[in-house]
Amino acid sequence: MADPKTNVVRTAAAADLSLPALAGGEWEVVRIAVPLGLDVVARCHRRGIALGPVWITPARSTVEIVAVPGTAGIWPGVPGTTCAKVNLAVGRRWIHPPTEGRPAATDAYLLAEVVTDALVRLALTRLSRKAVRA
């Protein structure tokens, strides 16, 4: 069932990422602050962009989207995001677990486009709120 606020599907698979398939591999992830990251995931759904695995890291308050290898070298300096390589997926919870039929990673260029769009919309919303108060 989807969260009505974010349209993010939360399944019974939203458990610790201690799966053997993940524990041994190195992953490149795009880290996005939680509110923005959940918005990005919802925007990807609405646009029909195929997401690879996505997890949330409560200790960092980030959503981490698995990106294609090499993303760290091309990721633009998008505010509120970083690209990192991670080895272990301890202390994280699934938003989108890896499943058959889902890509193993998200396209970095499409992801950067959606993140940028979400940031622009957030900035416009904040500006319009300030204008109303003025």
C-alpha positions in Angstrom: 0.0 0.0 0.0 1.3 3.5 -0.9 1.8 6.2 1.7 -0.9 8.8 0.8 1.5 11.7 1.5 4.5 10.5 -0.5 3.0 7.8 -2.8 5.9 5.6 -1.7 5.1 1.9 -1.5 6.1 0.4 1.8 6.1 -3.4 1.7 6.7 -6.2 4.2 10.2 -6.2 2.7 10.9 -3.0 4.5 13.4 -4.7 6.8 17.1 -4.4 7.6 19.3 -4.8 4.5 21.2 -7.8 5.7 20.5 -9.8 2.6 23.6 -11.9 1.6 23.4 -10.6 -1.9 23.8 -7.0 -0.7 26.4 -7.6 2.0 29.2 -8.6 -0.3 28.9 -5.9 -2.9 29.9 -2.3 -3.2 27.1 0.0 -4.2 27.1 3.6 -5.5 24.3 5.5 -4.0 22.9 9.0 -4.3 22.1 10.3 -0.8 19.3 12.8 -0.5 17.9 14.3 2.7 14.7 12.5 3.7 12.0 15.0 2.8 13.5 15.7 -0.6 14.4 12.1 -1.2 10.9 10.9 -0.6 9.6 13.6 -2.9 12.2 12.4 -5.6 11.0 8.8 -5.3 7.4 9.9 -5.7 8.3 12.1 -8.7 10.1 9.1 -10.3 7.0 7.0 -9.9 4.8 9.7 -11.4 7.1 10.1 -14.4 7.4 6.3 -14.9 11.2 6.3 -14.2 12.4 2.8 -13.3 14.0 2.9 -9.9 16.5 0.5 -8.7 16.8 -0.4 -5.0 16.1 2.4 -2.6 16.6 2.5 1.1 16.3 4.9 3.9 19.1 5.5 6.5 17.5 6.8 9.7 20.9 7.6 11.3 21.7 10.0 8.4 18.2 11.0 7.7 18.8 10.2 4.1 17.1 8.3 1.3 19.8 6.4 -0.6 19.1 5.4 -4.2 21.3 2.8 -5.8 22.8 4.3 -8.9 24.7 2.9 -11.9 28.4 2.3 -11.5 30.4 5.4 -12.2 27.8 7.8 -10.9 30.2 9.2 -8.3 32.4 10.5 -11.1 29.6 12.3 -13.0 27.2 13.3 -10.2 26.6 17.1 -10.4 26.9 19.3 -7.3 23.2 19.2 -6.7 22.4 20.8 -3.3 21.2 18.4 -0.6 22.7 15.4 -2.3 26.0 13.4 -2.3 27.1 10.4 -4.1 28.9 7.7 -2.1 30.1 4.2 -2.4 28.8 1.9 0.3 29.9 -1.6 1.2 27.5 -2.7 3.9 23.9 -1.9 4.2 23.6 -2.0 8.0 21.0 0.2 9.7 19.0 0.9 6.6 15.5 0.0 5.7 14.0 -0.7 2.2 11.7 1.7 0.4 12.2 -0.3 -2.8 13.8 -3.7 -2.4 15.6 -5.3 -5.3 13.1 -7.5 -7.1 12.9 -9.3 -10.4 11.8 -7.0 -13.1 13.2 -3.9 -11.4 16.5 -2.5 -12.6 19.6 -3.2 -10.4 20.3 0.6 -10.4 18.8 3.9 -11.3 19.9 6.0 -14.3 22.1 8.8 -12.8 21.1 11.4 -15.5 17.4 10.8 -15.0 17.8 10.9 -11.2 19.8 14.2 -11.4 17.0 15.7 -13.5 14.3 14.7 -11.1 16.3 15.9 -8.0 16.9 19.2 -9.7 13.2 19.6 -10.6 12.2 18.8 -7.0 14.6 21.4 -5.7 13.3 24.0 -8.0 9.7 23.3 -7.0 10.7 23.4 -3.3 12.4 26.8 -3.8 9.4 28.2 -5.7 7.1 27.0 -2.9 9.2 28.7 -0.3 9.4 31.9 -2.3 5.6 32.0 -2.8 5.1 31.5 1.0 7.4 34.4 1.7 5.6 36.6 -0.8 2.2 35.8 0.8 3.6 36.8 4.2 5.1 40.0 2.9 
